[in-house]
Amino acid sequence: MTSSRPTLLTVGWLIDGTGTPPIPNAALLVQDGRIAAIYEKRPPRSELSEACETIDLEDYALLPGLIDCHVHLCLPGDGTPFPKAASYPHGVTQTIATRNAEKALNAGITTVRDCGGFPNVLASLRRSTELGYAEGPHLVSAGWPITITGGHCHYFGGEADGVEGGRRKVREAIKWGAEYIKVMGSGGGTPGSISWRPAYSAEEMTAIVQEAHSLERRAVIHCLCADAIRNAVQAGADEIEHAGFLIGQDAQRFDIDTARILATAEIPVCPTLSVSRFVIEAGDPEIGRWKRTQSENLENAKRLHELGVSFLAGSDAGWRWTPFDALHAELQTMKEAGLSPLACIMAATSRAAEALCLDHLTGTIRVGLYADLLAVQGRPDKDLCTQSKIVMVMKEGRRVV
């Protein structure tokens, strides 16, 4: 529920999410859950309603609520092996998903895109949040990801094979509420899947993407090897997740030709760079391998960025040890790949909203959009670490922190 009482936020720095320089000593009027007005200086009291509440944030920076483009709400993010976590009764998974959503919202993440889970759990979570029985971000969901029989994330139930099987699965996903289509273009961390080979043929991938587009859904493709990236680009994918260049179980080799094809196609990438960081911090027994993976992934991202590939911010929260309140860690790692702090913020605000087709509702501080807002200590346009120093979180004009 949003409050109809107008609220004036006076802020030290206003970062609108578009990449423009911060506005000092600005003010923002919120009413009926939306941004009603933006002032470059604090307006006189005479211009405001007598009922207007004022929130003093003059020592802090205000920016749009963050968007995490890659989460798995049905997974706990505590190192539980995927097959075990996916086998829990759905009532248990529902509790896990509800906890994860609340944790994300409290961290200033006001929108998440779930990249693979159980459709019934995700639909129940969204409805519980809408009815006020749960706290959570706006949710964009694909339900289960489409994958080959026995492929990556097959436990969620999205197995499909062949051209006609893939088309049918797209239709099933939309029947169960998918707002976009997620496809496992290669194997991944699921036992038995092969991450260094494409899962679908070019013909199968093209059929899935075409079917998604014909039903007005975007197609987002998980790719951990160069051949999978090429298949996805050829098929007309709207986004690539991870964009890895595996050539074997523990080896990567950057493929410059594939990278150039990806850059020329102007398809954005959600690199999920911080996953290995959290595995390392958890003390994984194979820490040496993960440190190498972290270094290789960062180098791949640097080279893609140099070629002009656009990045979106996604943490892969829920997978392995990745928490739901640490998108700032992903932004910090993206900065190491060469992005400026403002570009990193855009990857988690305006660019993310555009990729999720939500830019008419959220992602920037603009009159008429949802008052999804985050206030933090310090200047995140200079130091991204300050995004973890949260002062206030607002979702549709209601303070949740």
Buried (B, 14 or more C-beta within 10 A) or exposed (E): EBBEEBBBBBBBBBBBBBBEEBBEBBBBBBBEBBBBBBBEEBBEEEEBEEEBEBBEBBEBBBBBBBBBBBBBBBBBBEBBEBEEBBEBEEEEBBEBBBBBBBBBBBBBBBBBBBBBBBBBBBBBBBEBBEEEEBBBBBBBBBBBBBBBEBBBBBBBBBBBBBBEBBBEBBBBBBEBBBBBBBBBBBBBBBEEBBBBBBBBEBBBBBBBBBBBBEBEBBBBBBBBBBBBBBBBBBBBBBBBBBBBBBBEEEEBEBBEEBBBBBBEBEBBBBBBBBBBBBBBEBEBEEBEBBBBBBEBBBBBBBBBBEEEBBBBBBBBBBBBBBBBBBBBBBBBBBBEBBBEBBBBBBBBBBBBBBBBBBBEBBBBBBEEBBBBBBBBBBBBBEEBBBBBBBBBBBBBBBBBB
